[in-house]
Amino acid sequence: MIRFSTLDVEMPPIDPQRVKAWIGEVAEKHGKTVGELYYYFCSDEKLLEINKERLGHDFYTDIVTFPLTDCETVLSSEFCISIERIKENAETFGRSYESELHRVIIHGVLHLIGLDDLTDEEEKEMREQEEISLELYKTMANDYGYDHAYCKSGHCQ
C-alpha cells in the first residue's frame, strides 16, 4: 500500500496510480516488494521541525525517510518531503519541478532498497539508479489503469 498525504501544503501534481506502479516496478527490479509506504508532503519549516524532533538535525533537506521495519525484502517507511526544497533544487540543478519531485520520491525508495549517498562512490551509484528509475517512469504508459502488473497485485487501490 502506498499513500500520499499533505501536512501543510497542497498536494503536488502527481499521478498517484502511475507513481505507485512505478515505485512497485523499481522495488521489483531490486528484488524487493512494497509493504506500506506513506508519503507526506510539507513545507520547509515543517520538515525542519520534523528533522529536529525526530533526528536531531538542525538543517533543511528535501526528504527524510523513517523505515517502519527492519525487513530486508519488504519496503515499509514514512517519507516526509519538502515541496519548497524540491522547487529550489529544481531551479538550482536546472531540472523541471516534476522531474525533481519524482527524483526525490524514488530517492527515498532507493535508500530503503539499500543504496546510500554518503561517499562519492555511493552518491554516484545513487544518482545512476535515480536516472535509471526516472527513465523507467518516463517509459511507463500514462493510462494503464489496473492492467499494469503491479496494479494487478492490488497495490494501486
Secondary structure as UniProt FT lines:
FT   STRAND          2..6
FT   HELIX           16..29
FT   TURN            30..31
FT   STRAND          33..42
FT   HELIX           44..50
FT   HELIX           51..55
FT   STRAND          63..67
FT   STRAND          74..82
FT   HELIX           83..93
FT   HELIX           97..113
FT   HELIX           120..139
FT   HELIX           145..147
FT   HELIX           149..152
FT   TURN            153..156
//
